[in-house]
């Protein structure tokens, strides 16, 4: 095995940054890096169904802060004709965690505001996005659960890859 493509930023970080300490040396690519490259080459694109939609992007902790992959997901989104991209006020290095990385997705929280609800509040108060895209399956679960818990009918959550054909 020479190259590994991941959809999970946690796996990306582990294989890229920790495996070398144990003899595992691989070319590790996150799927947004590959998709961005394919979009730039004109090999894939988004369909017309997204025209007129407002889309935002939630930065995953392990993809963004730990591995500095911020541009490729946004390049994919901004390549879509007819959409409006709205940046979340707290994004990039200042983006709030969805809670999954800290194991909150497996906890029943009874006290205070749930972390994923707080992150959803960040998103909805700084954007009027109809689509919240992310590039992490754990973030997607946390944000989808928050949207469901808050009964936000007009808001869809998805992986960046789902925006493409």
C-alpha positions, 0 to 999 in steps of 0.5 A: 500500500502506497496511498491511502484516501480517507473520508475521516479527518481523525483517520487522516490525522492518525495515519499521516502523523502517527503511523510513521512513528511505527513504520507506516509511511504512506501518502495520505490524502483526504477525500476533499483534496482529491475531489478538489483536484478532480473539480479543477481538472473538470472531471467532476462537478455539481448538478443544477439542483443546487442552483439558488441554494445557500451553502456553508461549511463546518471545519472539522477539528482534525482536518482544519486545526490539526492538518490545516486543510481549509481551502479544498472543501471551500474550493469544491463548494465555490465551484458550484454554479449558482450557489451562494457560499456563506462563511460561518463567523467562527470558522477556520482556526476559530471554528467551534468543535461539533463535540464528536472529537471529544467523545460527546457523540456517545454521551447522554448530556442532561446539563447545559447546552449540548456542544453540537447545539451550540455549534448549530447556533453558531451556524444559524446565527451567522448564515442563513444557509440551507445546506451545512456541508462538512468533510467529517462523518462524525461532524455530519452525525453531530450536526445532523442530530442537532438539526433534527433536535431543533426541528430545522425543516429547511436545513440539510446537512451533508458531506461535501462529496454529496454536493458533486455528481 
